């Protein structure tokens, strides 16, 4: 029986892409075990995933912790290692873990050449030339596995039901994910400032309702944003972290300070998803929701490698809120 050790010690969105690989392996090796080496950022999501048999945290820098980790993993009788996170630290640790097969995913060409000279199995993941789906297929090629469309359906709508706080909605609603990524001072300072404020945000929400004739759910994540505190004053408090207001004959719900799983339970049921690029973009794509993905224009080629497989996908470049919101309205 095969036991795969897959390193994914980075972010949530990266793990969602690796789930496509994991599902392909599970389909092809019926009784295989999947063990994931996770980060603190994605540990909880991975722990709750039905395709993963075991998850362990990447060890801290202390030698004693690293030694303990290696001993723990070697007791699992690993047959295959895949360094899907492409990190040097994961590749380094792999040399100390017993395994019949080791597949090193390299982001630097010099590492790719080095492993090729050493006769190691390696996959070159060029972020600006190779899509993530192609990288997954390149890994699967070693096992003579062909990626199929079904492998990309990594979640079912009921997978997050236990985290769902029921909303009085049918499935024809739009999710506007409004988080810290809308503000460069809380995200990536080199990115273009959107300059969103209460007035232009309210105008945008009203335009979304008018264009789609749908109910709107504003999800927010865990970051405290002053603008959301201002916005909440215009909503009626319902219960817990749920607020509501009416626009024409439609409802707009604002759900404040949710955990990630609660946001997922809503996104997986929406018809349209609008938000800055992140893991929720990929989650919405699992259910063929229409996606309006807000990205940085000079990183468009980079993001395309991550989103090329998504259906019903639309991109809008970060811009001043008034201009950007008009482009989003055109897409929805």
Secondary structure, 3 states (H helix, E strand, C coil): CCEEEEEECCCHHHHHHHHHHHHHHHHHCCCCEEEEEECCCCHHHHHCCCCCCEEEECCCCCHHHHHHHHHHHHCCCCCEEEECCCCHHHHHHHCCCCCCEEEEEECCHHHHHHHHHCCCEEEECCCCCCCHHHHHHHHHHCCCCCCCHHHHCCCCHHHHHHHCCCCCCCCCEEEEECCHHHCHHHCCCCCCCCCCCHHHHHHHHHHHHHHHCCEEEEECCCCCCHHHHHHHCCCEEEECCEEEEEECCEEEEEECCCCHHHHHHHHCCCCEEEEECCHHHHHHHHCCCEEEEEECHHHHHHHHHHHCCCCCEEEEECCCHHHHHHHHHHHC
